[in-house]
Amino acid sequence: MSNSVWISSVICLVVGAVIGLIIGRLMTSRPKADDSANSEQRSQQQQLRQDIDDHFQQLTHIADQLSQQSKTLNTALAEQADRLSQNDSVKRRLAVLSGARSAEEVAEEEAATHGVPRDYADAKGTLSEGFGIRRPQDEYGEQGKEPPRF
């Protein structure tokens, strides 16, 4: 009986070792597959980042070209307006666009040309004191004197 116990325990030990080796190999092979999947994802992320960087470099280049073309267009407009236009306000605004003058200078000039706003009208305007008042006519059909103003 003692021999059969030893034989069965050795057989159990060998079977357990074989099962342990099989399970160990299965467990170690999974992380390798996970590592390869992770490395593939990392490489895809790197490629995506590189594509995004390239895209933004292209957009920056296009924006620079557009800015240069806009400056060229504004300069040409200012030159043509200076040569052909008779409107000074158009000339001033295009000078600002072309960069020849600052917006503050043009704003000061426009304020000076418009003058200070006033709160009264000219003699014949709707805000004049005598607007809409009929003056009595004498027998010859002529207007009488203006009424006194206080």
N, CA, C and O of each residue as an XYZ file, in Angstrom:
600
protein
N       0.790     -1.154      0.000
C       0.000      0.000      0.000
C       0.851      1.243      0.000
O       0.494      2.266     -0.586
N       1.890      1.148      0.612
C       2.758      2.304      0.675
C       3.385      2.573     -0.675
O       3.653      3.726     -1.014
N       3.628      1.515     -1.463
C       4.154      1.738     -2.804
C       3.121      2.416     -3.698
O       3.463      3.317     -4.464
N       1.913      2.008     -3.611
C       0.880      2.605     -4.447
C       0.653      4.074     -4.072
O       0.330      4.887     -4.938
N       0.816      4.415     -2.803
C       0.669      5.814     -2.383
C       1.801      6.638     -2.986
O       1.578      7.748     -3.469
N       3.014      6.094     -2.958
C       4.163      6.815     -3.531
C       4.010      6.939     -5.046
O       4.303      7.990     -5.617
N       3.567      5.907     -5.674
C       3.424      5.939     -7.124
C       2.325      6.934     -7.502
O       2.514      7.726     -8.426
N       1.206      6.911     -6.825
C       0.121      7.838     -7.143
C       0.527      9.285     -6.851
O       0.146     10.188     -7.596
N       1.294      9.522     -5.782
C       1.733     10.891     -5.484
C       2.738     11.378     -6.523
O       2.714     12.558     -6.873
N       3.621     10.516     -7.031
C       4.575     10.906     -8.069
C       3.822     11.193     -9.366
O       4.130     12.156    -10.068
N       2.838     10.359     -9.678
C       2.058     10.573    -10.899
C       1.294     11.904    -10.788
O       1.242     12.676    -11.745
N       0.715     12.156     -9.638
C      -0.003     13.432     -9.427
C       0.951     14.616     -9.547
O       0.604     15.657    -10.105
N       2.163     14.439     -9.012
C       3.177     15.509     -9.104
C       3.568     15.764    -10.555
O       3.697     16.922    -10.954
N       3.756     14.747    -11.332
C       4.124     14.895    -12.734
C       2.968     15.512    -13.520
O       3.185     16.411    -14.332
N       1.757     15.044    -13.291
C       0.592     15.597    -13.985
C       0.410     17.065    -13.601
O       0.116     17.891    -14.465
N       0.578     17.399    -12.341
C       0.460     18.795    -11.885
C       1.523     19.684    -12.519
O       1.240     20.822    -12.894
N       2.769     19.157    -12.642
C       3.848     19.924    -13.272
C       3.551     20.168    -14.744
O       3.792     21.260    -15.258
N       3.034     19.159    -15.417
C       2.694     19.306    -16.834
C       1.571     20.334    -16.991
O       1.641     21.209    -17.855
N       0.557     20.226    -16.168
C      -0.554     21.199    -16.226
C      -0.038     22.597    -15.908
O      -0.437     23.562    -16.560
N       0.830     22.722    -14.929
C       1.413     24.031    -14.581
C       2.209     24.616    -15.730
O       2.111     25.811    -16.007
N       3.011     23.776    -16.415
C       3.772     24.255    -17.576
C       2.845     24.716    -18.697
O       3.091     25.743    -19.330
N       1.793     23.965    -18.938
C       0.849     24.333    -20.000
C       0.179     25.666    -19.669
O       0.092     26.560    -20.511
N      -0.291     25.782    -18.430
C      -0.938     27.034    -18.022
C       0.062     28.187    -18.057
O      -0.280     29.288    -18.489
N       1.283     27.949    -17.612
C       2.323     28.991    -17.640
C       2.620     29.478    -19.049
O       2.778     30.677    -19.274
N       2.696     28.562    -19.986
C       2.958     28.967    -21.365
C       1.782     29.735    -21.968
O       1.977     30.688    -22.723
N       0.589     29.325    -21.638
C      -0.581     30.043    -22.135
C      -0.629     31.461    -21.562
O      -0.984     32.408    -22.263
N      -0.277     31.597    -20.315
C      -0.300     32.925    -19.688
C       0.804     33.823    -20.234
O       0.571     35.017    -20.428
N       1.959     33.306    -20.480
C       3.053     34.130    -20.990
C       2.860     34.485    -22.454
O       3.385     35.501    -22.910
N       2.124     33.679    -23.201
C       1.901     33.992    -24.612
C       0.882     35.121    -24.767
O       0.972     35.883    -25.729
N      -0.062     35.252    -23.877
C      -1.047     36.318    -23.963
C      -0.419     37.702    -23.796
O      -0.727     38.588    -24.593
N       0.429     37.931    -22.822
C       1.046     39.252    -22.740
C       1.884     39.586    -23.972
O       1.985     40.756    -24.341
N       2.467     38.618    -24.596
C       3.223     38.891    -25.813
C       2.281     39.377    -26.904
O       2.616     40.290    -27.659
N       1.116     38.775    -26.988
C       0.131     39.212    -27.968
C      -0.367     40.608    -27.598
O      -0.563     41.454    -28.471
N      -0.568     40.843    -26.312
C      -0.981     42.168    -25.864
C       0.109     43.200    -26.139
O      -0.192     44.325    -26.540
N       1.363     42.831    -25.930
C       2.467     43.744    -26.221
C       2.521     44.093    -27.697
O       2.767     45.245    -28.056
N       2.295     43.118    -28.545
C       2.336     43.414    -29.979
C       1.143     44.303    -30.367
O       1.282     45.186    -31.213
N      -0.021     44.075    -29.757
C      -1.180     44.925    -30.042
C      -0.929     46.341    -29.523
O      -1.276     47.318    -30.187
N      -0.329     46.451    -28.340
C      -0.005     47.768    -27.784
C       1.026     48.495    -28.637
O       0.909     49.697    -28.873
N       2.018     47.774    -29.089
C       3.039     48.418    -29.916
C       2.444     48.844    -31.256
O       2.834     49.871    -31.811
N       1.506     48.062    -31.774
C       0.839     48.438    -33.023
C       0.003     49.697    -32.810
O       0.005     50.589    -33.658
N      -0.714     49.782    -31.684
C      -1.491     50.970    -31.379
C      -0.589     52.190    -31.193
O      -0.922     53.286    -31.643
N       0.536     52.000    -30.540
C       1.494     53.107    -30.360
C       2.015     53.604    -31.698
O       2.133     54.808    -31.922
N       2.323     52.666    -32.584
C       2.817     53.082    -33.903
C       1.719     53.811    -34.690
O       2.009     54.764    -35.413
N       0.469     53.372    -34.555
C      -0.643     54.063    -35.213
C      -0.825     55.467    -34.646
O      -1.088     56.415    -35.386
N      -0.681     55.594    -33.321
C      -0.786     56.914    -32.691
C       0.344     57.831    -33.157
O       0.119     59.010    -33.431
N       1.541     57.296    -33.245
C       2.675     58.086    -33.735
C       2.429     58.552    -35.160
O       2.699     59.705    -35.497
N       1.919     57.663    -35.994
C       1.634     58.012    -37.381
C       0.548     59.080    -37.449
O       0.648     60.013    -38.246
N      -0.485     58.952    -36.624
C      -1.557     59.931    -36.580
C      -1.032     61.296    -36.132
O      -1.394     62.320    -36.712
N      -0.190     61.317    -35.113
C       0.402     62.579    -34.656
C       1.252     63.217    -35.754
O       1.220     64.433    -35.944
N       1.998     62.403    -36.462
C       2.828     62.915    -37.548
C       1.952     63.495    -38.664
O       2.264     64.543    -39.228
N       0.853     62.800    -38.973
C      -0.074     63.304    -39.997
C      -0.703     64.625    -39.576
O      -0.863     65.527    -40.398
N      -1.059     64.745    -38.305
C      -1.640     65.994    -37.800
C      -0.617     67.119    -37.877
O      -0.952     68.229    -38.289
N       0.624     66.849    -37.487
C       1.675     67.871    -37.583
C       1.882     68.323    -39.027
O       2.017     69.516    -39.300
N       1.906     67.360    -39.946
C       2.052     67.710    -41.366
C       0.877     68.561    -41.851
O       1.057     69.517    -42.606
N      -0.314     68.203    -41.412
C      -1.510     68.942    -41.808
C      -1.432     70.390    -41.326
O      -1.720     71.313    -42.088
N      -1.043     70.594    -40.062
C      -0.952     71.954    -39.536
C       0.175     72.750    -40.192
O       0.063     73.966    -40.348
N       1.239     72.087    -40.571
C       2.305     72.787    -41.304
C       1.787     73.257    -42.661
O       2.084     74.374    -43.086
N       1.022     72.419    -43.336
C       0.444     72.810    -44.619
C      -0.527     73.980    -44.453
O      -0.516     74.914    -45.254
N      -1.368     73.929    -43.415
C      -2.308     75.015    -43.170
C      -1.584     76.321    -42.856
O      -2.002     77.386    -43.309
N      -0.514     76.245    -42.094
C       0.271     77.439    -41.782
C       0.872     78.023    -43.045
O       0.876     79.241    -43.225
N       1.374     77.180    -43.913
C       1.948     77.637    -45.176
C       0.885     78.306    -46.044
O       1.136     79.357    -46.634
N      -0.296     77.705    -46.123
C      -1.388     78.285    -46.910
C      -1.837     79.613    -46.316
O      -2.110     80.559    -47.055
N      -1.918     79.695    -44.980
C      -2.320     80.948    -44.329
C      -1.290     82.048    -44.592
O      -1.661     83.202    -44.806
N      -0.014     81.704    -44.578
C       1.029     82.697    -44.887
C       0.894     83.195    -46.322
O       1.005     84.393    -46.581
N       0.655     82.280    -47.248
C       0.473     82.687    -48.639
C      -0.745     83.588    -48.788
O      -0.697     84.590    -49.502
N      -1.826     83.235    -48.121
C      -3.047     84.040    -48.183
C      -2.805     85.431    -47.602
O      -3.297     86.424    -48.137
N      -2.065     85.500    -46.535
C      -1.752     86.794    -45.930
C      -0.914     87.653    -46.880
O      -1.164     88.850    -47.019
N       0.059     87.054    -47.519
C       0.891     87.785    -48.476
C       0.051     88.282    -49.653
O       0.205     89.422    -50.092
N      -0.835     87.427    -50.160
C      -1.689     87.828    -51.277
C      -2.639     88.945    -50.867
O      -2.918     89.849    -51.655
N      -3.136     88.884    -49.633
C      -4.021     89.935    -49.135
C      -3.278     91.267    -49.037
O      -3.819     92.312    -49.399
N      -2.053     91.229    -48.551
C      -1.252     92.458    -48.465
C      -0.989     93.023    -49.859
O      -1.059     94.234    -50.072
N      -0.688     92.142    -50.797
C      -0.442     92.588    -52.168
C      -1.702     93.211    -52.764
O      -1.633     94.252    -53.418
N      -2.843     92.581    -52.540
C      -4.113     93.108    -53.032
C      -4.419     94.465    -52.406
O      -4.826     95.390    -53.110
N      -4.230     94.596    -51.101
C      -4.505     95.866    -50.425
C      -3.580     96.976    -50.924
O      -4.007     98.118    -51.093
N      -2.335     96.640    -51.155
C      -1.398     97.635    -51.675
C      -1.812     98.080    -53.077
O      -1.791     99.271    -53.386
N      -2.189     97.119    -53.923
C      -2.624     97.464    -55.277
C      -3.900     98.305    -55.243
O      -4.035     99.259    -56.010
N      -4.833     97.959    -54.362
C      -6.056     98.747    -54.234
C      -5.748    100.173    -53.794
O      -6.320    101.126    -54.324
N      -4.857    100.321    -52.836
C      -4.510    101.655    -52.347
C      -3.849    102.482    -53.446
O      -4.141    103.669    -53.595
N      -2.970    101.863    -54.207
C      -2.307    102.588    -55.293
C      -3.316    103.019    -56.358
O      -3.287    104.160    -56.821
N      -4.203    102.106    -56.744
C      -5.192    102.431    -57.762
C      -6.184    103.478    -57.269
O      -6.575    104.369    -58.023
N      -6.588    103.373    -56.014
C      -7.522    104.365    -55.461
C      -6.852    105.727    -55.364
O      -7.484    106.754    -55.611
N      -5.591    105.736    -55.010
C      -4.868    107.002    -54.924
C      -4.771    107.651    -56.305
O      -4.857    108.871    -56.444
N      -4.595    106.820    -57.304
C      -4.458    107.328    -58.654
C      -5.799    107.685    -59.286
O      -5.893    108.693    -59.987
N      -6.830    106.891    -59.059
C      -8.084    107.053    -59.788
C      -9.232    107.670    -58.985
O     -10.068    108.370    -59.557
N      -9.288    107.429    -57.699
C     -10.437    107.861    -56.913
C     -10.336    109.327    -56.531
O      -9.246    109.875    -56.364
N     -11.502    109.946    -56.397
C     -11.546    111.334    -55.968
C     -12.075    111.450    -54.545
O     -12.077    112.539    -53.972
N     -12.520    110.345    -53.974
C     -13.076    110.331    -52.630
C     -11.938    110.155    -51.628
O     -11.254    109.132    -51.626
N     -11.743    111.163    -50.775
C     -10.631    111.108    -49.823
C     -10.827    110.056    -48.741
O      -9.854    109.465    -48.271
N     -12.068    109.816    -48.340
C     -12.285    108.816    -47.288
C     -11.931    107.416    -47.788
O     -11.405    106.604    -47.027
N     -12.214    107.128    -49.053
C     -11.838    105.829    -49.627
C     -10.325    105.700    -49.656
O      -9.782    104.648    -49.319
N      -9.651    106.753    -50.051
C      -8.189    106.728    -50.091
C      -7.604    106.479    -48.706
O      -6.654    105.711    -48.557
N      -8.176    107.135    -47.690
C      -7.651    106.958    -46.328
C      -7.863    105.534    -45.830
O      -6.965    104.948    -45.226
N      -9.043    104.975    -46.079
C      -9.314    103.611    -45.612
C      -8.420    102.591    -46.304
O      -7.932    101.656    -45.669
N      -8.206    102.768    -47.599
C      -7.329    101.836    -48.310
C      -5.873    102.010    -47.890
O      -5.100    101.053    -47.930
N      -5.497    103.199    -47.494
C      -4.140    103.404    -46.982
C      -3.944    102.635    -45.680
O      -2.854    102.132    -45.408
N      -4.994    102.546    -44.883
C      -4.912    101.761    -43.648
C      -4.788    100.279    -43.985
O      -3.985     99.569    -43.380
N      -5.583     99.808    -44.952
C      -5.521     98.397    -45.332
C      -4.163     98.006    -45.888
O      -3.672     96.908    -45.624
N      -3.563     98.891    -46.646
C      -2.272     98.563    -47.244
C      -1.140     98.685    -46.246
O      -0.028     98.231    -46.513
N      -1.406     99.295    -45.095
C      -0.371     99.421    -44.079
C       0.435    100.692    -44.202
O       1.385    100.888    -43.444
N       0.085    101.570    -45.140
C       0.832    102.806    -45.323
C       0.576    103.776    -44.173
O       1.448    104.573    -43.827
N      -0.615    103.710    -43.582
C      -0.964    104.613    -42.494
C      -1.644    103.824    -41.387
O      -2.183    102.742    -41.617
N      -1.610    104.380    -40.183
C      -2.248    103.695    -39.066
C      -3.712    104.110    -38.965
O      -4.103    105.166    -39.462
N      -4.496    103.288    -38.333
C      -5.928    103.549    -38.190
C      -6.174    104.777    -37.326
O      -7.154    105.494    -37.535
N      -5.289    105.031    -36.350
C      -5.461    106.194    -35.474
C      -5.301    107.499    -36.257
O      -6.060    108.447    -36.059
N      -4.313    107.535    -37.142
C      -4.104    108.741    -37.952
C      -5.336    109.026    -38.814
O      -5.794    110.166    -38.892
N      -5.857    108.008    -39.446
C      -7.017    108.180    -40.324
C      -8.235    108.601    -39.508
O      -9.012    109.446    -39.953
N      -8.411    108.024    -38.325
C      -9.555    108.388    -37.490
C      -9.456    109.849    -37.054
O     -10.466    110.553    -37.017
N      -8.251    110.310    -36.724
C      -8.068    111.711    -36.342
C      -8.376    112.640    -37.517
O      -9.019    113.675    -37.339
N      -7.921    112.275    -38.712
C      -8.183    113.099    -39.892
C      -9.673    113.170    -40.196
O     -10.196    114.244    -40.494
N     -10.358    112.033    -40.124
C     -11.786    112.023    -40.405
C     -12.559    112.840    -39.378
O     -13.518    113.529    -39.724
N     -12.145    112.766    -38.113
C     -12.807    113.560    -37.075
C     -12.596    115.051    -37.328
O     -13.495    115.860    -37.097
N     -11.409    115.408    -37.803
C     -11.126    116.819    -38.078
C     -11.924    117.316    -39.280
O     -12.337    118.476    -39.302
N     -12.148    116.466    -40.274
C     -12.882    116.911    -41.463
C     -14.377    117.006    -41.203
O     -15.055    117.825    -41.823
N     -14.899    116.199    -40.313
C     -16.330    116.242    -40.034
C     -16.705    117.404    -39.134
O     -17.844    117.870    -39.178
N     -15.811    117.867    -38.351
C     -16.093    118.989    -37.471
C     -16.818    118.555    -36.210
O     -17.169    117.388    -36.036
N     -17.031    119.523    -35.341
C     -17.681    119.255    -34.066
C     -19.193    119.220    -34.291
O     -19.721    120.075    -35.002
N     -19.894    118.263    -33.710
C     -21.335    118.227    -33.880
C     -21.989    119.426    -33.180
O     -21.524    119.877    -32.133
N     -23.040    119.917    -33.759
C     -23.704    121.083    -33.179
C     -25.148    120.753    -32.861
O     -25.721    119.819    -33.421
N     -25.731    121.525    -31.959
C     -27.087    121.252    -31.531
C     -28.086    122.275    -32.077
O     -29.130    122.514    -31.470
N     -27.772    122.860    -33.195
C     -28.681    123.814    -33.825
C     -28.632    123.604    -35.331
O     -27.737    122.937    -35.848
N     -29.597    124.177    -36.024
C     -29.686    124.020    -37.465
C     -29.358    125.339    -38.143
O     -29.294    126.388    -37.502
N     -29.155    125.267    -39.443
C     -28.973    126.489    -40.212
C     -30.287    127.276    -40.210
O     -31.294    126.800    -39.686
N     -30.280    128.457    -40.784
C     -31.414    129.372    -40.706
C     -32.694    128.792    -41.300
O     -33.776    129.129    -40.820
N     -32.624    127.940    -42.315
C     -33.833    127.467    -42.975
C     -34.167    126.014    -42.664
O     -35.048    125.441    -43.304
N     -33.482    125.402    -41.694
C     -33.722    123.996    -41.385
C     -34.958    123.786    -40.542
O     -35.601    124.743    -40.111
N     -35.289    122.522    -40.308
C     -36.487    122.196    -39.531
C     -36.320    122.530    -38.064
O     -37.314    122.624    -37.344
N     -35.105    122.710    -37.602
C     -34.886    123.066    -36.207
C     -34.755    124.575    -36.001
O     -34.534    125.028    -34.878
N     -34.885    125.338    -37.051
C     -34.788    126.794    -36.881
C     -36.018    127.306    -36.139
O     -37.072    126.670    -36.135
N     -35.860    128.452    -35.519
C     -36.940    128.976    -34.679
C     -38.171    129.369    -35.480
O     -39.287    129.299    -34.965
N     -37.996    129.768    -36.687
C     -39.125    130.250    -37.458
C     -39.730    129.224    -38.387
O     -40.568    129.583    -39.214
N     -39.350    127.971    -38.293
C     -39.838    126.950    -39.220
C     -41.325    126.704    -39.003
O     -41.758    126.424    -37.885
N     -42.104    126.809    -40.074
C     -43.520    126.502    -40.026
C     -44.394    127.634    -39.521
O     -45.613    127.475    -39.449
N     -43.820    128.753    -39.174
C     -44.607    129.885    -38.684
C     -44.949    130.769    -39.876
O     -44.070    131.161    -40.643
N     -46.208    131.073    -40.021
C     -46.628    131.945    -41.111
C     -46.654    133.378    -40.599
O     -47.165    133.677    -39.519
N     -46.102    134.217    -41.392
C     -46.073    135.629    -41.014
C     -47.254    136.349    -41.676
O     -47.656    136.012    -42.790
N     -47.791    137.326    -40.984
C     -48.934    138.045    -41.575
C     -48.505    138.832    -42.796
O     -47.407    139.386    -42.846
N     -49.369    138.872    -43.757
C     -49.098    139.629    -44.971
C     -49.873    140.954    -44.899
O     -50.987    141.033    -44.380
N     -49.234    141.966    -45.439
C     -49.953    143.252    -45.472
C     -50.893    143.271    -46.681
O     -50.995    142.279    -47.403
N     -51.552    144.355    -46.896
C     -52.550    144.422    -47.959
C     -51.962    144.313    -49.354
O     -52.694    144.064    -50.311
N     -50.668    144.494    -49.487
C     -50.028    144.383    -50.812
C     -49.480    142.972    -51.079
O     -48.920    142.725    -52.147
N     -49.633    142.047    -50.124
C     -49.180    140.673    -50.314
C     -47.722    140.447    -49.931
O     -47.155    139.405    -50.257
N     -47.121    141.390    -49.256
C     -45.729    141.225    -48.838
C     -45.682    140.747    -47.398
O     -46.570    141.020    -46.590
N     -44.624    140.032    -47.115
C     -44.431    139.519    -45.766
C     -44.116    140.677    -44.830
O     -43.452    141.645    -45.202
N     -44.609    140.548    -43.608
C     -44.322    141.552    -42.605
C     -42.957    141.324    -41.969
O     -42.199    140.441    -42.370
N     -42.675    142.126    -40.990
C     -41.402    141.997    -40.283
C     -41.399    140.729    -39.445
O     -42.443    140.185    -39.083
N     -40.220    140.294    -39.161
C     -40.055    139.103    -38.348
C     -40.444    139.403    -36.918
O     -40.134    140.486    -36.421
N     -41.115    138.481    -36.230
C     -41.463    138.770    -34.846
C     -40.197    138.830    -33.991
O     -39.181    138.230    -34.343
N     -40.254    139.535    -32.895
C     -39.058    139.668    -32.050
C     -38.733    138.328    -31.370
O     -39.615    137.533    -31.045
N     -37.465    138.127    -31.179
C     -36.988    136.886    -30.532
C     -36.503    137.234    -29.146
O     -35.866    138.270    -28.952
N     -36.784    136.410    -28.205
C     -36.364    136.653    -26.834
C     -35.276    135.714    -26.434
O     -34.795    135.773    -25.303
